[in-house]
């Protein structure tokens, strides 16, 4: 890459403009007064990924033919207000805490299966409502093509999946 070793210097106005453009395209979000988080620059892995322990968990899987490469980072920007802890956020996952619904969720992108995996703990109706919010945010990202398939793992049998539409 011919630009790999080149250093760029920007004025304050130019930096502000670049950040504004990145925010408009959902590529970053503010963190503190003068910092921004770029989800695609977060660590790829955490030493210990967060897990939810209060059963029963609501589990939901969205499978794509090919997971759009920018879907998860843009989803992270959309859900930034619910990110519980910056220490539990990585390029392909995040721990969320919704004060509105009083639930916690872990959302992960699994590139090997082209899936988004969602686990939510909290009250039953609140988990369902928060899942609806997450699904809506994903749909609003506007990735067109073949619609992804949605699945619910059977309780006690996480490898047995039932199509979400069959449960409605």
N, C-alpha and C positions, 0 to 999 in steps of 0.2 A: 504494500500500500504506500504510494508516494507521499501521502499526507501523514503517515504514522509518526514521523519524527518532527513534524512541523509544529511550532508553538504559535498559538493564536492569542492575541490580546484584544480585548473588547473594552469599549468605554462603558461607563455606568448605564447610559441610555441604551446602548446596544445590548448589554446583558439583560436589562429589564425587558427589552423588546423580545429577546430570545426566550426568556422565561415565560412571558405572556403567550407567545406562540405555542410553546410546549404545553402550557396549561390548557389552551384552547383545544389542542389535539389530544388531550387527556394523556400526556406523556409524563407529567410530573404533578406534584401538589405541594402546597406550602407546609413547612414544618418549622414552627417558631416564626420569629419576625423576619429573619433574613436568610433562611435556608429553605431548600426544596428537596423532596425525595423523588428520585427517578427510579421507579420500580424495576426497570430493566438493569439497573446498576446495583441492586441489592445482592447480597451473597446468594449463591446458587443453593446452598444447603445450610441448615442450622445443625449445630452439634446435637441438639435434642429438639425435635419438633414437638410443638405443644399437642397434647391429647386431651380429650374431654372424657371425664370419668363417671359423670352422673348419668346412669342409665334410667330410663331408656332414651337412647339418642335417636333423633330423626336423621336418617341417612338418605342421601339423594345423589344420583350420578347422572351427569349429562355427557353423553358420548357423541363425538364428532367423527366424521370420516377422516378429517384431518383438523386437528386443533389449531385454530388461527393463532399465529405466533404472537400477536399483540393483544389477544383477548384478555389474558390474565392481568397484564400490567394495567390495561385500561379499566378493568373491573376493580382493581385495587384503588385506582384514583377515584372511581365512583363511590366506593365504600369507605373512603378515607376517614370519615367521621366516626366510624364504628371500630376502627383498628384499635384494639385494646392496649397493645404494648408494642412499641417499636422494636423491642428485643425479640418478639415472636412474629416477625415479618421477614419473609425471604422472597426471592425472585418468583418462586412457584407456590407460595402459600402465605396464609395470614390467619391470625387469631383475631376474631371479632368479638366485641361485646356491645350489644344493643341495649342502651338504657331505655329506649322507648318500649321494647318488648321484653326486657329483662331476661335475655338469653345470651348464650355464648355460642360461637360457631368457629369451626376450622374449615377453611376452604383451601383446596389444593388443586393445582393443575398437574395431571399425570401425563407427561408427554409420551411415555411408552404405550399407554392405552388410549391416547387422544381424548382424555376425559377431564372433566371438572368434578371433583368429589367434595360434597358438602356434608358436614356433620354438625348438628345443632343440639344443644342441651338447654332445658328450661321447661316451662309449663307447656302442655300439649298444644293448646290453641295458639300460644305465643310462638312456639316453634314453627307451626304451620304458617302463621302470618309472616314471620321473618323469612321463611323459605320463599314465600310469594314475593317479598321485596327483592331478595337476591335473584330469583328467576327473572323478575321484571328488569332489574339492572342489566343482567346478561342480555336479555332480548333487546334492550335499548341501545346496546353497543352497535347493532346494525350489521352484523356479519351475515351476509346473504349467501345463498347457495342451498344445498340440501339441508333441511332442518335437522338439528341434532336429535338423537333419541334420548329420552329421559327414563331412568330406571330407579326403582326402590329396592334395595336389598331386603331379603326376608329376615325378620328378626331371628337371631340365633343362627342364621345361615348366610353370612355376609357374601359368599360367592354365588348365591342363588339370587338372580335378579328378575324382577317382574316389571314389565313396561308400565310406566306411570299412567298412561292413557287407559290401560286395562283396569286400573283401580278406580277410575272415576265413575 
